[in-house]
Amino acid sequence: MIKRFKKIEVKAIQHIHIKETLLQYVNNKNLYNIFFSNFLLQLFYAFMVVYVPLYLEKYIGFSWTEIGIMFTIMLLPFVLFELPVGELEDRKYGEREFLTIGFVIMGLSTLFISFITLKSFWIWTTILFITRIGASFVEISTESYFFKHVNQEKPDVISFFRITRPLSFIVGPVIATIALQFMPFQYIFIVIGICMILGAHYSLALTDTK
């Protein structure tokens, strides 16, 4: 990899000005909406990667071995769906439709988690698999849409877009901590599910590329 990197042409990158970068997002509704769409996706990851394993082990009673197998199957949608969905977005539909469908799937399936109390490996694997179908739609759609509107000449805009990941790992635990003051553990998934459904507001506000 080091040998390959030596052949890459390094271009001069302008200094990033935070105020000017923020203004680009505020003044461009498409950048604004895709930023919040990506933030909600990263919030979903931050929330689910911490609280689902704890819930499955402590409250439902699965072993960590079972959870490991379950999560391996759960992540298959990122391999199975992102490439064909990306091709459909490029050739026929655009990103807005799949982004909206993804948020709805993520939201409803995450809401449903709070109402499953049965210790069944395949029921839990199926519902978690469905949540990642939605996440795979949203992930490929946000990346595709963003880079159709932003190129390498705007490193400031790209860098700010990437801040959604660390920001989500701050906001996610804060939301969970507040929610746990008012509801049992199993119902905190309702909160994140509602947040994902609200993501459809940002996706529908986008100007589609098709």
Backbone as a printed PyTorch tensor [residue, N CA C, xyz], in Angstrom:
tensor([[[  0.8310,  -1.2050,   0.0000],
         [  0.0000,   0.0000,   0.0000],
         [  0.8700,   1.2630,   0.0000]],

        [[  1.9630,   1.2130,   0.7820],
         [  2.8820,   2.3700,   0.8150],
         [  3.4630,   2.6170,  -0.5680]],

        [[  3.8090,   1.5460,  -1.2730],
         [  4.3610,   1.6750,  -2.6190],
         [  3.3620,   2.3280,  -3.5630]],

        [[  2.0880,   1.9480,  -3.4370],
         [  1.0500,   2.5230,  -4.2940],
         [  0.8270,   4.0050,  -3.9690]],

        [[  0.8670,   4.3390,  -2.6840],
         [  0.6230,   5.7270,  -2.2830],
         [  1.6830,   6.6800,  -2.8380]],

        [[  2.8810,   6.1740,  -3.0810],
         [  3.9510,   7.0200,  -3.6020],
         [  3.6330,   7.5560,  -4.9910]],

        [[  2.7380,   6.8630,  -5.7010],
         [  2.3970,   7.2710,  -7.0670],
         [  1.2370,   8.2700,  -7.1110]],

        [[  0.6110,   8.5170,  -5.9590],
         [ -0.5290,   9.4250,  -5.9250],
         [ -0.0620,  10.8700,  -5.9350]],

        [[ -0.6330,  11.6560,  -6.8290],
         [ -0.2900,  13.0760,  -6.9170],
         [ -0.9310,  13.8310,  -5.7530]],

        [[ -0.1160,  14.5510,  -5.0150],
         [ -0.6010,  15.3150,  -3.8620],
         [ -0.8530,  16.7590,  -4.2950]],

        [[ -2.1050,  17.1880,  -4.1610],
         [ -2.4550,  18.5420,  -4.5430],
         [ -2.5050,  19.4410,  -3.3160]],

        [[ -2.2090,  20.6960,  -3.5310],
         [ -2.2670,  21.6520,  -2.4270],
         [ -3.7120,  21.8250,  -1.9730]],

        [[ -3.9240,  21.7670,  -0.6590],
         [ -5.2660,  21.8870,  -0.0930],
         [ -5.3780,  23.2050,   0.6580]],

        [[ -6.4150,  23.9370,   0.3530],
         [ -6.5940,  25.2250,   1.0100],
         [ -6.9510,  25.0470,   2.4800]],

        [[ -6.6120,  26.0330,   3.2680],
         [ -6.9170,  26.0060,   4.6940],
         [ -8.4360,  26.0140,   4.8920]],

        [[ -8.9010,  25.2090,   5.8290],
         [-10.3410,  25.0880,   6.0660],
         [-10.8080,  26.1630,   7.0400]],

        [[-11.7750,  26.9530,   6.6060],
         [-12.3540,  27.9980,   7.4480],
         [-13.7280,  27.5190,   7.9260]],

        [[-13.8720,  27.3780,   9.2250],
         [-15.0890,  26.7990,   9.7890],
         [-16.3210,  27.6300,   9.4640]],

        [[-16.2330,  28.9310,   9.6140],
         [-17.3870,  29.7910,   9.3810],
         [-17.8720,  29.6930,   7.9430]],

        [[-16.9310,  29.7600,   7.0040],
         [-17.2990,  29.6940,   5.5940],
         [-17.8850,  28.3220,   5.2340]],

        [[-17.3420,  27.2780,   5.8560],
         [-17.8520,  25.9260,   5.6010],
         [-19.2790,  25.7760,   6.1010]],

        [[-19.5360,  26.2790,   7.2960],
         [-20.8900,  26.2300,   7.8560],
         [-21.8720,  26.9730,   6.9710]],

        [[-21.4400,  28.1110,   6.4450],
         [-22.3170,  28.9070,   5.5870],
         [-22.6740,  28.1630,   4.3000]],

        [[-21.7290,  27.3610,   3.7930],
         [-22.0240,  26.5830,   2.5880],
         [-23.1440,  25.5810,   2.8520]],

        [[-23.1370,  24.9770,   4.0370],
         [-24.1900,  24.0310,   4.3880],
         [-25.5140,  24.7340,   4.6670]],

        [[-25.4410,  25.8990,   5.2960],
         [-26.6620,  26.6400,   5.6210],
         [-27.3260,  27.1800,   4.3530]],

        [[-26.5190,  27.6400,   3.4120],
         [-27.0530,  28.2850,   2.2110],
         [-27.4460,  27.2880,   1.1150]],

        [[-26.9560,  26.0690,   1.2130],
         [-27.2740,  25.0540,   0.2090],
         [-28.1820,  24.0070,   0.8520]],

        [[-29.4530,  24.0170,   0.5080],
         [-30.4170,  23.1340,   1.1740],
         [-30.1040,  21.6560,   0.9450]],

        [[-29.5250,  21.3260,  -0.2170],
         [-29.1990,  19.9240,  -0.4820],
         [-28.0550,  19.4370,   0.4050]],

        [[-27.0300,  20.2680,   0.5800],
         [-25.9340,  19.9140,   1.4870],
         [-26.4470,  19.7940,   2.9160]],

        [[-27.2980,  20.7290,   3.3000],
         [-27.8760,  20.7330,   4.6480],
         [-28.6590,  19.4420,   4.9090]],

        [[-29.5040,  19.0670,   3.9790],
         [-30.3570,  17.8850,   4.1630],
         [-29.5770,  16.5790,   4.0910]],

        [[-28.5630,  16.4970,   3.2310],
         [-27.7850,  15.2680,   3.1470],
         [-26.8700,  15.1440,   4.3600]],

        [[-26.4460,  16.2860,   4.9180],
         [-25.6400,  16.2580,   6.1440],
         [-26.4530,  15.6400,   7.2840]],

        [[-27.6810,  16.0890,   7.4580],
         [-28.4980,  15.5800,   8.5510],
         [-28.9490,  14.1420,   8.2920]],

        [[-29.0990,  13.7830,   7.0290],
         [-29.4070,  12.3890,   6.7080],
         [-28.2510,  11.4850,   7.1300]],

        [[-27.0390,  11.9120,   6.8260],
         [-25.8680,  11.1320,   7.2040],
         [-25.6760,  11.1090,   8.7180]],

        [[-25.9600,  12.2310,   9.3690],
         [-25.8420,  12.2700,  10.8280],
         [-26.8010,  11.2810,  11.4780]],

        [[-28.0250,  11.1930,  10.9870],
         [-28.9950,  10.2560,  11.5500],
         [-28.5500,   8.8070,  11.3350]],

        [[-27.9690,   8.5290,  10.1740],
         [-27.4410,   7.1890,   9.9280],
         [-26.3390,   6.8510,  10.9200]],

        [[-25.3970,   7.7880,  11.1090],
         [-24.3030,   7.5580,  12.0560],
         [-24.8220,   7.4620,  13.4940]],

        [[-25.8840,   8.2100,  13.7960],
         [-26.5010,   8.1270,  15.1250],
         [-27.0930,   6.7260,  15.3340]],

        [[-27.7150,   6.1940,  14.3030],
         [-28.2520,   4.8340,  14.3580],
         [-27.1420,   3.8350,  14.6650]],

        [[-26.0160,   3.9500,  13.9410],
         [-24.8870,   3.0480,  14.1860],
         [-24.3680,   3.1810,  15.6140]],

        [[-24.1640,   4.4160,  16.0540],
         [-23.6130,   4.6690,  17.3830],
         [-24.5170,   4.1080,  18.4690]],

        [[-25.8030,   4.2500,  18.2810],
         [-26.7840,   3.8030,  19.2630],
         [-26.8880,   2.2730,  19.2730]],

        [[-27.0360,   1.6960,  18.1070],
         [-27.2920,   0.2610,  18.0050],
         [-26.0710,  -0.5760,  18.3720]],

        [[-24.8790,  -0.1190,  18.0320],
         [-23.6750,  -0.9050,  18.2920],
         [-23.3860,  -1.0200,  19.7840]],

        [[-23.9010,  -0.0800,  20.5730],
         [-23.6900,  -0.1160,  22.0250],
         [-24.8360,  -0.8220,  22.7410]],

        [[-26.0650,  -0.4250,  22.4300],
         [-27.2020,  -0.8350,  23.2600],
         [-27.8760,  -2.1390,  22.8450]],

        [[-27.8050,  -2.5090,  21.5800],
         [-28.4070,  -3.7790,  21.1660],
         [-27.6700,  -4.9860,  21.7630]],

        [[-26.3260,  -5.0440,  21.6770],
         [-25.6470,  -6.1890,  22.2970],
         [-25.9180,  -6.2930,  23.7990]],

        [[-25.9300,  -5.1570,  24.4940],
         [-26.2150,  -5.1670,  25.9310],
         [-27.6230,  -5.6850,  26.2080]],

        [[-28.5720,  -5.2540,  25.4010],
         [-29.9590,  -5.6750,  25.5840],
         [-30.1190,  -7.1750,  25.3170]],

        [[-29.4870,  -7.6460,  24.2510],
         [-29.5970,  -9.0590,  23.8920],
         [-28.9630,  -9.9660,  24.9430]],

        [[-27.8500,  -9.5220,  25.5140],
         [-27.1490, -10.3560,  26.4920],
         [-27.7790, -10.2800,  27.8820]],

        [[-28.0870,  -9.0760,  28.3280],
         [-28.5390,  -8.8890,  29.7020],
         [-30.0230,  -9.1500,  29.8900]],

        [[-30.8440,  -8.7280,  28.9350],
         [-32.2980,  -8.7850,  29.1090],
         [-32.9550,  -9.9560,  28.3750]],

        [[-32.4520, -10.2820,  27.1760],
         [-33.0500, -11.3830,  26.4200],
         [-32.3920, -12.7090,  26.7890]],

        [[-31.0920, -12.6780,  27.0830],
         [-30.4270, -13.8870,  27.5620],
         [-29.5950, -14.6370,  26.5470]],

        [[-29.2180, -14.0010,  25.4220],
         [-28.3550, -14.6590,  24.4420],
         [-26.9160, -14.6840,  24.9470]],

        [[-26.1700, -15.6940,  24.5270],
         [-24.7410, -15.7360,  24.8290],
         [-24.0030, -14.8410,  23.8320]],

        [[-22.7540, -14.4840,  24.1770],
         [-21.9830, -13.6360,  23.2630],
         [-21.6500, -14.3780,  21.9750]],

        [[-21.5470, -15.7030,  22.0440],
         [-21.3220, -16.4900,  20.8270],
         [-22.5130, -16.3780,  19.8830]],

        [[-23.7050, -16.5000,  20.4380],
         [-24.9210, -16.3620,  19.6280],
         [-25.0250, -14.9540,  19.0510]],

        [[-24.7130, -13.9510,  19.8500],
         [-24.7740, -12.5610,  19.3850],
         [-23.7750, -12.3300,  18.2570]],

        [[-22.5840, -12.9450,  18.3650],
         [-21.5770, -12.8000,  17.3050],
         [-22.0620, -13.3620,  15.9810]],

        [[-22.6750, -14.5420,  16.0070],
         [-23.2130, -15.1550,  14.7820],
         [-24.3670, -14.3150,  14.2380]],

        [[-25.2130, -13.8580,  15.1500],
         [-26.3610, -13.0320,  14.7790],
         [-25.9100, -11.7610,  14.0580]],

        [[-24.8780, -11.1280,  14.5900],
         [-24.3990,  -9.8750,  14.0090],
         [-23.6950, -10.0990,  12.6710]],

        [[-23.0730, -11.2600,  12.5100],
         [-22.4550, -11.5770,  11.2180],
         [-23.5140, -11.6400,  10.1230]],

        [[-24.6170, -12.3060,  10.4100],
         [-25.7240, -12.3910,   9.4500],
         [-26.3720, -11.0230,   9.2680]],

        [[-26.5000, -10.2850,  10.3440],
         [-27.1400,  -8.9680,  10.3390],
         [-26.4700,  -8.0030,   9.3590]],

        [[-25.1560,  -8.1200,   9.1980],
         [-24.4050,  -7.1620,   8.3880],
         [-24.3600,  -7.5070,   6.8990]],

        [[-24.9220,  -8.6260,   6.5140],
         [-24.8970,  -9.0390,   5.1100],
         [-25.5600,  -8.0500,   4.1470]],

        [[-26.6110,  -7.3100,   4.5510],
         [-27.2220,  -6.3660,   3.6030],
         [-26.2450,  -5.3400,   3.0120]],

        [[-25.1880,  -4.9800,   3.7570],
         [-24.2230,  -4.0230,   3.2230],
         [-23.4680,  -4.6060,   2.0350]],

        [[-23.3220,  -5.9290,   2.0050],
         [-22.6750,  -6.6050,   0.8810],
         [-23.6790,  -6.8820,  -0.2330]],

        [[-24.8900,  -7.2450,   0.1410],
         [-25.8880,  -7.7020,  -0.8280],
         [-26.5930,  -6.5770,  -1.5720]],

        [[-26.8280,  -5.4330,  -0.8920],
         [-27.7340,  -4.4310,  -1.4560],
         [-27.0700,  -3.1400,  -1.9310]],

        [[-25.9200,  -2.7750,  -1.3820],
         [-25.3810,  -1.4550,  -1.6960],
         [-25.0060,  -1.3060,  -3.1710]],

        [[-24.3850,  -2.3200,  -3.7540],
         [-23.9890,  -2.2280,  -5.1670],
         [-25.2010,  -2.1380,  -6.1010]],

        [[-26.1680,  -3.0550,  -6.0070],
         [-27.3270,  -2.9420,  -6.9120],
         [-28.1500,  -1.6760,  -6.6840]],

        [[-28.2980,  -1.2540,  -5.4230],
         [-29.0450,  -0.0230,  -5.1510],
         [-28.3150,   1.1750,  -5.7350]],

        [[-26.9980,   1.2130,  -5.5840],
         [-26.2110,   2.3110,  -6.1550],
         [-26.3430,   2.3810,  -7.6660]],

        [[-26.3510,   1.2310,  -8.3240],
         [-26.5080,   1.2050,  -9.7870],
         [-27.8940,   1.6930, -10.2020]],

        [[-28.9260,   1.2870,  -9.4580],
         [-30.2860,   1.7460,  -9.7640],
         [-30.4010,   3.2610,  -9.5880]],

        [[-29.7430,   3.7890,  -8.5620],
         [-29.7750,   5.2430,  -8.3270],
         [-29.0970,   5.9920,  -9.4660]],

        [[-27.9950,   5.4500,  -9.9580],
         [-27.2510,   6.1200, -11.0330],
         [-27.9940,   6.0620, -12.3660]],

        [[-28.6430,   4.9380, -12.6310],
         [-29.2150,   4.7140, -13.9470],
         [-30.6780,   5.1350, -14.0970]],

        [[-31.4520,   5.0380, -12.9880],
         [-32.8930,   5.1880, -13.1760],
         [-33.5900,   6.0840, -12.1700]],

        [[-33.3750,   5.8550, -10.8660],
         [-34.2600,   6.4640,  -9.8710],
         [-33.7130,   7.6900,  -9.1510]],

        [[-32.4140,   7.8130,  -8.9860],
         [-31.8740,   8.8510,  -8.1220],
         [-31.8480,   8.3790,  -6.6760]],

        [[-31.3070,   9.2080,  -5.7910],
         [-31.0820,   8.7810,  -4.4060],
         [-32.2640,   9.0200,  -3.4680]],

        [[-33.0830,   9.9990,  -3.7380],
         [-34.1070,  10.3970,  -2.7810],
         [-35.0620,   9.2670,  -2.4270]],

        [[-35.4840,   8.4970,  -3.4190],
         [-36.4460,   7.4250,  -3.1690],
         [-35.8700,   6.3550,  -2.2460]],

        [[-34.6580,   5.8920,  -2.5630],
         [-34.0530,   4.8390,  -1.7490],
         [-33.6790,   5.3510,  -0.3580]],

        [[-33.2920,   6.6060,  -0.2750],
         [-32.9610,   7.2040,   1.0170],
         [-34.1930,   7.2290,   1.9170]],

        [[-35.3200,   7.6160,   1.3580],
         [-36.5700,   7.6670,   2.1190],
         [-37.0260,   6.2660,   2.5290]],

        [[-36.9820,   5.3260,   1.5970],
         [-37.3520,   3.9430,   1.9050],
         [-36.4610,   3.3840,   3.0060]],

        [[-35.1710,   3.6920,   2.9120],
         [-34.2230,   3.2100,   3.9120],
         [-34.5360,   3.7210,   5.3070]],

        [[-34.8330,   5.0060,   5.4130],
         [-35.1700,   5.5750,   6.7260],
         [-36.4440,   4.9490,   7.2980]],

        [[-37.4260,   4.7230,   6.4530],
         [-38.6840,   4.1270,   6.9280],
         [-38.4390,   2.6940,   7.4100]],

        [[-37.6770,   1.9130,   6.6450],
         [-37.3650,   0.5410,   7.0490],
         [-36.5910,   0.5300,   8.3660]],

        [[-35.5700,   1.3780,   8.4620],
         [-34.7830,   1.4650,   9.6960],
         [-35.6620,   1.8430,  10.8810]],

        [[-36.5010,   2.8470,  10.6910],
         [-37.3180,   3.3510,  11.7840],
         [-38.3180,   2.3360,  12.2940]],

        [[-39.0800,   1.7390,  11.3740],
         [-40.1230,   0.7920,  11.7840],
         [-39.5330,  -0.4750,  12.4060]],

        [[-38.4770,  -0.9850,  11.8020],
         [-37.8750,  -2.2140,  12.3330],
         [-37.2070,  -1.9730,  13.6800]],

        [[-36.6180,  -0.7990,  13.8780],
         [-36.0120,  -0.4730,  15.1760],
         [-37.0850,  -0.2850,  16.2420]],

        [[-38.1800,   0.3550,  15.8880],
         [-39.3140,   0.4700,  16.8030],
         [-39.7890,  -0.9130,  17.2600]],

        [[-39.8220,  -1.8360,  16.3330],
         [-40.3360,  -3.1780,  16.6060],
         [-39.4760,  -3.9350,  17.6170]],

        [[-38.1820,  -3.5860,  17.6920],
         [-37.2640,  -4.2450,  18.6260],
         [-37.7790,  -4.1610,  20.0560]],

        [[-38.3820,  -3.0190,  20.4210],
         [-38.8470,  -2.8180,  21.7910],
         [-39.9630,  -3.7740,  22.1970]],

        [[-40.6020,  -4.4120,  21.2220],
         [-41.7560,  -5.2570,  21.5240],
         [-41.4740,  -6.7520,  21.3440]],

        [[-40.1930,  -7.0820,  21.0910],
         [-39.8050,  -8.4950,  20.9940],
         [-39.1580,  -8.8960,  22.3120]],

        [[-39.8060,  -9.7740,  23.0310],
         [-39.2610, -10.2400,  24.3150],
         [-38.9180, -11.7300,  24.2680]],

        [[-39.2740, -12.4040,  23.1820],
         [-39.0200, -13.8260,  23.0360],
         [-37.5550, -14.0810,  22.7050]],

        [[-36.9720, -15.0700,  23.3410],
         [-35.5920, -15.4450,  23.0510],
         [-35.5820, -16.4320,  21.8880]],

        [[-35.5890, -15.8860,  20.6940],
         [-35.5630, -16.7130,  19.4740],
         [-34.4500, -16.1910,  18.5690]],

        [[-33.4700, -17.0250,  18.3210],
         [-32.3160, -16.6210,  17.5200],
         [-32.7320, -16.0830,  16.1640]],

        [[-33.6190, -16.7980,  15.4720],
         [-33.9560, -16.4170,  14.1000],
         [-34.8930, -15.2150,  14.0260]],

        [[-35.7490, -15.0290,  15.0180],
         [-36.5870, -13.8310,  15.0360],
         [-35.7140, -12.5880,  15.2130]],

        [[-34.7930, -12.6610,  16.1650],
         [-33.9080, -11.5200,  16.4030],
         [-32.9640, -11.2760,  15.2280]],

        [[-32.4540, -12.3460,  14.6520],
         [-31.5640, -12.1950,  13.4960],
         [-32.3020, -11.5470,  12.3250]],

        [[-33.5470, -11.9500,  12.1260],
         [-34.3470, -11.3990,  11.0250],
         [-34.6200,  -9.9180,  11.2100]],

        [[-35.0430,  -9.5190,  12.4170],
         [-35.3720,  -8.1080,  12.6300],
         [-34.1220,  -7.2300,  12.5410]],

        [[-32.9910,  -7.7340,  13.0410],
         [-31.7440,  -6.9690,  12.9350],
         [-31.2620,  -6.9110,  11.4830]],

        [[-31.4840,  -7.9900,  10.7370],
         [-31.1500,  -8.0180,   9.3170],
         [-31.9540,  -6.9510,   8.5720]],

        [[-33.2320,  -6.8270,   8.9070],
         [-34.0920,  -5.8320,   8.2580],
         [-33.6350,  -4.4100,   8.5750]],

        [[-33.2150,  -4.1690,   9.8270],
         [-32.7200,  -2.8200,  10.1610],
         [-31.5340,  -2.4570,   9.2820]],

        [[-30.6810,  -3.4410,   8.9820],
         [-29.4920,  -3.1570,   8.1630],
         [-29.8070,  -3.0850,   6.6820]],

        [[-30.9280,  -3.6520,   6.2570],
         [-31.3620,  -3.4180,   4.8790],
         [-31.6240,  -1.9200,   4.7100]],

        [[-32.3770,  -1.3510,   5.6650],
         [-32.6340,   0.0840,   5.6250],
         [-31.3600,   0.8890,   5.7130]],

        [[-30.4590,   0.4930,   6.6020],
         [-29.1990,   1.2260,   6.7800],
         [-28.3430,   1.1690,   5.5170]],

        [[-28.3330,   0.0280,   4.8390],
         [-27.5430,  -0.0900,   3.6050],
         [-28.0980,   0.8260,   2.5140]],

        [[-29.4230,   0.9570,   2.4370],
         [-30.0380,   1.8850,   1.4830],
         [-29.6180,   3.3200,   1.7800]],

        [[-29.6690,   3.6800,   3.0600],
         [-29.3370,   5.0480,   3.4530],
         [-27.8520,   5.3190,   3.2500]],

        [[-27.0050,   4.3610,   3.5960],
         [-25.5590,   4.5690,   3.4930],
         [-25.1170,   4.8230,   2.0620]],

        [[-25.5270,   3.9550,   1.1430],
         [-25.0970,   4.1370,  -0.2470],
         [-25.7220,   5.3920,  -0.8530]],

        [[-26.9350,   5.7200,  -0.4220],
         [-27.6330,   6.8850,  -0.9790],
         [-27.0060,   8.1990,  -0.5200]],

        [[-26.6360,   8.2850,   0.7570],
         [-26.0160,   9.5160,   1.2510],
         [-24.6580,   9.7350,   0.6010]],

        [[-23.8590,   8.6660,   0.4990],
         [-22.5340,   8.7930,  -0.1070],
         [-22.6520,   9.1720,  -1.5820]],

        [[-23.5410,   8.4980,  -2.2870],
         [-23.7100,   8.7640,  -3.7100],
         [-24.1780,  10.1960,  -3.9530]],

        [[-25.1880,  10.6130,  -3.2070],
         [-25.7420,  11.9570,  -3.3980],
         [-24.7060,  13.0270,  -3.0670]],

        [[-24.0140,  12.8460,  -1.9520],
         [-23.0410,  13.8530,  -1.5170],
         [-21.9400,  14.0390,  -2.5540]],

        [[-21.3850,  12.9470,  -3.0450],
         [-20.2500,  13.0710,  -3.9610],
         [-20.6690,  13.3640,  -5.4030]],

        [[-21.9570,  13.3970,  -5.6670],
         [-22.4220,  13.9220,  -6.9510],
         [-22.4940,  15.4530,  -6.9190]],

        [[-22.4760,  16.0050,  -5.6950],
         [-22.5760,  17.4520,  -5.5500],
         [-21.2900,  18.1050,  -5.0540]],

        [[-20.3680,  17.2890,  -4.5530],
         [-19.1190,  17.8210,  -3.9970],
         [-17.9450,  17.0410,  -4.5690]],

        [[-16.9040,  17.7380,  -5.0010],
         [-15.7140,  17.0690,  -5.5220],
         [-14.5000,  17.3780,  -4.6590]],

        [[-13.3290,  16.9020,  -5.0950],
         [-12.1040,  17.0520,  -4.3090],
         [-11.6500,  18.5020,  -4.1560]],

        [[-12.2600,  19.3870,  -4.9020],
         [-11.8940,  20.8010,  -4.7910],
         [-12.4920,  21.4430,  -3.5350]],

        [[-13.3320,  20.7110,  -2.8090],
         [-13.9610,  21.2560,  -1.6000],
         [-13.6600,  20.3830,  -0.3770]],

        [[-12.3940,  20.3490,   0.0400],
         [-12.0330,  19.5090,   1.1970],
         [-12.6990,  19.9600,   2.4880]],

        [[-13.0250,  21.2490,   2.5730],
         [-13.6880,  21.7650,   3.7740],
         [-15.0900,  21.1590,   3.9220]],

        [[-15.8190,  21.0990,   2.8240],
         [-17.1690,  20.5450,   2.8390],
         [-17.1340,  19.0450,   3.1380]],

        [[-16.1650,  18.3410,   2.5460],
         [-16.0210,  16.9030,   2.7830],
         [-15.6560,  16.6290,   4.2450]],

        [[-14.7290,  17.4070,   4.7870],
         [-14.3040,  17.2100,   6.1780],
         [-15.4550,  17.4230,   7.1470]],

        [[-16.2700,  18.4460,   6.8800],
         [-17.4070,  18.7080,   7.7630],
         [-18.4380,  17.5960,   7.6640]],

        [[-18.5920,  17.0310,   6.4740],
         [-19.5150,  15.9130,   6.2850],
         [-19.0820,  14.7100,   7.1240]],

        [[-17.7760,  14.5040,   7.2370],
         [-17.2460,  13.3600,   7.9820],
         [-17.3310,  13.5450,   9.4970]],

        [[-17.5960,  14.7430,   9.9450],
         [-17.6890,  14.9720,  11.3880],
         [-18.9530,  14.3470,  11.9770]],

        [[-19.8640,  13.9180,  11.1200],
         [-21.1060,  13.3120,  11.6130],
         [-20.8460,  12.0520,  12.4370]],

        [[-19.7910,  11.3030,  12.1000],
         [-19.5130,  10.0570,  12.8280],
         [-19.1090,  10.3270,  14.2830]],

        [[-18.0490,  11.1200,  14.5460],
         [-17.7150,  11.3780,  15.9610],
         [-18.8160,  12.1270,  16.7070]],

        [[-19.5200,  12.9950,  15.9950],
         [-20.6100,  13.7370,  16.6230],
         [-21.7110,  12.7850,  17.0830]],

        [[-21.9910,  11.7800,  16.2790],
         [-23.0540,  10.8200,  16.6240],
         [-22.6920,  10.0010,  17.8550]],

        [[-21.4050,   9.7170,  18.0540],
         [-20.9860,   8.9350,  19.2170],
         [-20.9910,   9.7700,  20.4960]],

        [[-21.1890,  11.0570,  20.3460],
         [-21.4160,  11.9170,  21.5140],
         [-22.9140,  12.0420,  21.7810]],

        [[-23.6740,  12.2900,  20.7200],
         [-25.1100,  12.5220,  20.8550],
         [-25.8570,  11.2350,  21.2340]],

        [[-25.4500,  10.0890,  20.6630],
         [-26.1370,   8.8240,  20.9190],
         [-26.2310,   8.4700,  22.3960]],

        [[-25.1160,   8.4190,  23.1190],
         [-25.1880,   8.1100,  24.5560],
         [-25.9520,   9.1530,  25.3680]],

        [[-25.8960,  10.4120,  24.9220],
         [-26.6540,  11.4580,  25.6220],
         [-28.1550,  11.1810,  25.4990]],

        [[-28.6110,  10.8530,  24.2950],
         [-30.0250,  10.5360,  24.0850],
         [-30.4370,   9.3330,  24.9180]],

        [[-29.6010,   8.2900,  24.9150],
         [-29.9170,   7.0820,  25.6760],
         [-29.9650,   7.3600,  27.1740]],

        [[-29.0210,   8.1540,  27.6550],
         [-28.9790,   8.4850,  29.0880],
         [-30.2390,   9.2230,  29.5210]],

        [[-30.6650,  10.1700,  28.7060],
         [-31.8820,  10.9200,  29.0210],
         [-33.1040,  10.0070,  28.9510]],

        [[-33.1750,   9.1970,  27.9000],
         [-34.3290,   8.3050,  27.7160],
         [-34.4580,   7.3120,  28.8630]],

        [[-33.3220,   6.8190,  29.3560],
         [-33.3540,   5.8140,  30.4210],
         [-33.8180,   6.3790,  31.7600]],

        [[-33.8790,   7.6920,  31.8600],
         [-34.4220,   8.3130,  33.0710],
         [-35.9480,   8.2110,  33.1200]],

        [[-36.5540,   7.9560,  31.9630],
         [-38.0210,   7.9990,  31.8830],
         [-38.6610,   6.6960,  31.4120]],

        [[-37.8500,   5.7340,  30.9540],
         [-38.4310,   4.5080,  30.4190],
         [-37.5110,   3.3230,  30.6510]],

        [[-38.0650,   2.0980,  30.6600],
         [-37.2370,   0.9000,  30.7770],
         [-36.3070,   0.7550,  29.5740]],

        [[-35.2680,  -0.0450,  29.7450],
         [-34.2420,  -0.2210,  28.7120],
         [-34.8460,  -0.6140,  27.3680]],

        [[-35.7970,  -1.5540,  27.3860],
         [-36.3050,  -2.0830,  26.1220],
         [-36.9920,  -1.0350,  25.2570]],

        [[-37.4650,   0.0460,  25.8570],
         [-38.2140,   1.0460,  25.0860],
         [-37.3540,   2.1780,  24.5320]],

        [[-36.0650,   2.1700,  24.8140],
         [-35.2160,   3.2240,  24.2470],
         [-35.0900,   3.0650,  22.7360]],

        [[-35.3810,   1.8670,  22.2210],
         [-35.3060,   1.6620,  20.7710],
         [-36.4530,   2.3720,  20.0500]],

        [[-37.5040,   2.6900,  20.7770],
         [-38.5880,   3.4790,  20.2010],
         [-38.0810,   4.8780,  19.8690]],

        [[-37.2510,   5.4000,  20.7490],
         [-36.7100,   6.7560,  20.5600],
         [-35.8780,   6.8270,  19.2850]],

        [[-34.9370,   5.8970,  19.1360],
         [-34.0720,   5.9350,  17.9560],
         [-34.8530,   5.5840,  16.6950]],

        [[-35.8850,   4.7400,  16.8300],
         [-36.7280,   4.4080,  15.6850],
         [-37.4740,   5.6260,  15.1670]],

        [[-37.9990,   6.4270,  16.0890],
         [-38.7020,   7.6590,  15.7010],
         [-37.7400,   8.6260,  15.0190]],

        [[-36.5150,   8.7170,  15.5410],
         [-35.5050,   9.5920,  14.9240],
         [-35.2370,   9.1810,  13.4820]],

        [[-35.1940,   7.8570,  13.2220],
         [-34.9290,   7.3900,  11.8620],
         [-36.1010,   7.7010,  10.9260]],

        [[-37.3230,   7.5330,  11.4140],
         [-38.4890,   7.8580,  10.5900],
         [-38.5020,   9.3460,  10.2450]],

        [[-38.1130,  10.1800,  11.1990],
         [-38.0390,  11.6190,  10.9520],
         [-36.9820,  11.9570,   9.8970]],

        [[-36.0420,  11.0340,   9.6850],
         [-35.0310,  11.2580,   8.6520],
         [-35.6360,  11.3700,   7.2650]],

        [[-36.8200,  10.8000,   7.0750],
         [-37.4940,  10.9040,   5.7790],
         [-37.8000,  12.3570,   5.4380]],

        [[-37.9520,  13.2020,   6.4540],
         [-38.1790,  14.6270,   6.2120],
         [-37.0130,  15.2370,   5.4380]],

        [[-35.7870,  14.8780,   5.8300],
         [-34.6010,  15.4290,   5.1680],
         [-34.4030,  14.8190,   3.7870]],

        [[-34.6820,  13.5380,   3.6340],
         [-34.5010,  12.9010,   2.3260],
         [-35.5010,  13.4210,   1.3030]],

        [[-36.7490,  13.6290,   1.7330],
         [-37.7710,  14.1210,   0.8080],
         [-37.5380,  15.5700,   0.3970]],

        [[-36.7560,  16.2950,   1.2090],
         [-36.4720,  17.7030,   0.9180],
         [-35.3380,  17.8670,  -0.0820]],

        [[-34.6690,  16.7810,  -0.4410],
         [-33.5560,  16.8350,  -1.3840],
         [-34.0540,  17.0480,  -2.8130]],

        [[-33.2600,  17.7340,  -3.6070],
         [-33.4990,  17.8040,  -5.0430],
         [-32.8920,  16.5720,  -5.6550]],

        [[-33.7130,  15.6930,  -6.2240],
         [-33.2220,  14.4010,  -6.6930],
         [-32.2960,  14.5660,  -7.8920]],

        [[-31.4200,  13.5700,  -8.0790],
         [-30.4640,  13.6350,  -9.1800],
         [-31.0270,  13.0280, -10.4640]],

        [[-32.2490,  12.4680, -10.3800],
         [-32.8910,  11.9060, -11.5820],
         [-34.2590,  12.5710, -11.7960]]])
